[in-house]
Amino acid sequence: MKDLAKRFGIRLKNVRRDKGISQDKLALLADIDRSYVGRIERGEVNITLEKAYQISAVLECDVRDLLP
């Protein structure tokens, strides 16, 4: 399972960077803590589907684009 979290985090980081959005801005717009965004991107946490959808909405992408 840890591998899935890491791969999700890598995909999230790539999409976020491609969109030119900082971790701070993503956190603010998704209403989550910035340090939590960092932990997601490093694969340290398993996020809920609700958070994944919140993040995909902010990034204006389909949640499937973030899934490994």
Residue pairs with C-beta under 8 A, 6 or more apart in sequence:
1 46
2 43
3 43
4 46
4 68
5 40
5 43
5 44
5 45
5 46
6 42
6 43
7 43
7 68
8 40
8 43
8 47
8 52
8 66
8 67
8 68
9 40
9 41
9 42
9 43
10 41
10 43
11 65
11 66
11 67
11 68
12 40
12 41
12 55
12 66
13 41
15 59
15 61
15 65
15 66
16 23
16 26
16 41
16 59
19 59
19 60
19 61
21 58
21 59
23 34
23 37
23 38
23 41
24 34
26 37
26 55
26 58
26 59
27 33
27 34
27 36
27 37
28 34
29 58
30 37
30 51
30 54
30 55
30 57
30 58
31 54
32 51
32 54
32 55
36 45
39 45
40 47
40 51
47 55
52 63
52 66
53 63
55 66
56 62
56 63
56 65
56 66
59 66
